[in-house]
Amino acid sequence: MAQSYPKGILVSVGGAEDKGTDLEKGIVERNRLNFFEIGILKNVVSLTGVKDPIVEVVTTASSIPDEVAENYVDAFSKLGCNKIGHLRIRDREDATKSEYIERLKVCDCIMFSGGNQLRLSSIFGGTQFLDILKQRLQDEHFVVGGTSAGAMAMSNTMIYEGSADKAHLKGEVKITTGLGFLQNVIIDSHFDKRGRFNRLAQAVAANPGAIGIGLGEDTGVVVTEGHTLKAIGSGSVVIIDGKNIEYNNIADIRTGEPISVENIIVHIMSSGDVYNLQTRSFEGKEIVIDDEG
């Protein structure tokens, strides 16, 4: 029997630039909006294949949901979208509201904002809302986007805590179950800006069957058929593969001691590069055929 691949598309984004000082906040927010307009959100809109898609923004992860929603509504509006909603889900009771479930069933795209990814897993885990979302991803041409925490929660195994300066020490990287849109991967965001290589490496060392995906800021991946991953944006995507790990001391050392890992595989991808999660192979640049040439 032929394998059934998901028909939906995932867009996982590493996050925008840090906001810096309060004095600089307004400038950075405008730059962020401009980036979304010409970059990631433009990709999200075009991937729906709909001229004026119905877009729902989920700000559950954020501590300032209304401000974040306003920013996304403004950005999507500048791209010509007129049907933009805000699913203001703050707790598990909100996730059961019939209005939100009905809106989820008819939208063309859903976008998860940044914030705290543990809020996403603890609020949506085991809900009808999440079941419908997964079903639509599997059976329909449906686009799910997520930035920062919204990206990290897409995988089945999710990092929810771990400071970069201590990530080489056993036990400093905390892992739980994410939303499960992607299996056998672990996604980390703000990867280069916040020096999170050791954090993702420890997560992979503890779960060698999973592929680590480190997303730089202003950078993301588009995942089609559940396994074909294409890099987009201005920065780098780092792939950490533990399939060939030989020596790994993480099970034998005490908590707080430094880990050792031998023969871990690392790939660095830039915009247009393709990686196959199923075969664990780097496939280089996507080939675009010019019918006129």
Secondary structure in CASP SS format (residue, H / E / C, confidence):
PFRMAT SS
TARGET T0000
AUTHOR 0000-0000-0000
METHOD secondary structure of the structure
MODEL  1
M C 1.00
A C 1.00
Q C 1.00
S C 1.00
Y C 1.00
P C 1.00
K C 1.00
G C 1.00
I E 1.00
L E 1.00
V E 1.00
S E 1.00
V E 1.00
G C 1.00
G C 1.00
A C 1.00
E C 1.00
D C 1.00
K C 1.00
G C 1.00
T C 1.00
D H 1.00
L H 1.00
E H 1.00
K H 1.00
G H 1.00
I H 1.00
V H 1.00
E H 1.00
R H 1.00
N H 1.00
R H 1.00
L H 1.00
N H 1.00
F H 1.00
F H 1.00
E H 1.00
I H 1.00
G C 1.00
I H 1.00
L H 1.00
K H 1.00
N H 1.00
V H 1.00
V H 1.00
S H 1.00
L H 1.00
T H 1.00
G C 1.00
V C 1.00
K C 1.00
D C 1.00
P C 1.00
I E 1.00
V E 1.00
E E 1.00
V E 1.00
V E 1.00
T C 1.00
T C 1.00
A C 1.00
S C 1.00
S C 1.00
I C 1.00
P H 1.00
D H 1.00
E H 1.00
V H 1.00
A H 1.00
E H 1.00
N H 1.00
Y H 1.00
V H 1.00
D H 1.00
A H 1.00
F H 1.00
S H 1.00
K H 1.00
L C 1.00
G C 1.00
C C 1.00
N C 1.00
K E 1.00
I E 1.00
G E 1.00
H E 1.00
L E 1.00
R C 1.00
I C 1.00
R C 1.00
D C 1.00
R C 1.00
E C 1.00
D H 1.00
A H 1.00
T H 1.00
K C 1.00
S H 1.00
E H 1.00
Y H 1.00
I H 1.00
E H 1.00
R H 1.00
L H 1.00
K H 1.00
V H 1.00
C C 1.00
D C 1.00
C E 1.00
I E 1.00
M E 1.00
F E 1.00
S C 1.00
G C 1.00
G C 1.00
N C 1.00
Q H 1.00
L H 1.00
R H 1.00
L H 1.00
S H 1.00
S H 1.00
I H 1.00
F H 1.00
G C 1.00
G C 1.00
T C 1.00
Q H 1.00
F H 1.00
L H 1.00
D H 1.00
I H 1.00
L H 1.00
K H 1.00
Q H 1.00
R H 1.00
L H 1.00
Q H 1.00
D H 1.00
E C 1.00
H C 1.00
F C 1.00
V E 1.00
V E 1.00
G E 1.00
G E 1.00
T E 1.00
S C 1.00
A H 1.00
G H 1.00
A H 1.00
M H 1.00
A C 1.00
M C 1.00
S E 1.00
N C 1.00
T E 1.00
M E 1.00
I E 1.00
Y E 1.00
E E 1.00
G C 1.00
S C 1.00
A H 1.00
D H 1.00
K H 1.00
A C 1.00
H C 1.00
L E 1.00
K C 1.00
G C 1.00
E C 1.00
V C 1.00
K E 1.00
I E 1.00
T E 1.00
T E 1.00
G C 1.00
L C 1.00
G C 1.00
F C 1.00
L E 1.00
Q C 1.00
N C 1.00
V E 1.00
I E 1.00
I E 1.00
D E 1.00
S C 1.00
H C 1.00
F C 1.00
D C 1.00
K C 1.00
R C 1.00
G C 1.00
R C 1.00
F H 1.00
N H 1.00
R H 1.00
L H 1.00
A H 1.00
Q H 1.00
A H 1.00
V H 1.00
A H 1.00
A H 1.00
N C 1.00
P C 1.00
G C 1.00
A C 1.00
I E 1.00
G E 1.00
I E 1.00
G E 1.00
L E 1.00
G C 1.00
E C 1.00
D C 1.00
T E 1.00
G E 1.00
V E 1.00
V E 1.00
V E 1.00
T E 1.00
E C 1.00
G C 1.00
H C 1.00
T E 1.00
L E 1.00
K E 1.00
A E 1.00
I E 1.00
G E 1.00
S C 1.00
G C 1.00
S C 1.00
V E 1.00
V E 1.00
I E 1.00
I E 1.00
D E 1.00
G C 1.00
K C 1.00
N C 1.00
I C 1.00
E C 1.00
Y C 1.00
N E 1.00
N C 1.00
I C 1.00
A C 1.00
D C 1.00
I C 1.00
R C 1.00
T C 1.00
G C 1.00
E C 1.00
P E 1.00
I C 1.00
S C 1.00
V E 1.00
E C 1.00
N C 1.00
I C 1.00
I E 1.00
V E 1.00
H E 1.00
I E 1.00
M E 1.00
S C 1.00
S C 1.00
G C 1.00
D E 1.00
V E 1.00
Y E 1.00
N E 1.00
L C 1.00
Q C 1.00
T C 1.00
R C 1.00
S E 1.00
F E 1.00
E E 1.00
G E 1.00
K E 1.00
E C 1.00
I C 1.00
V C 1.00
I C 1.00
D C 1.00
D C 1.00
E C 1.00
G C 1.00
END
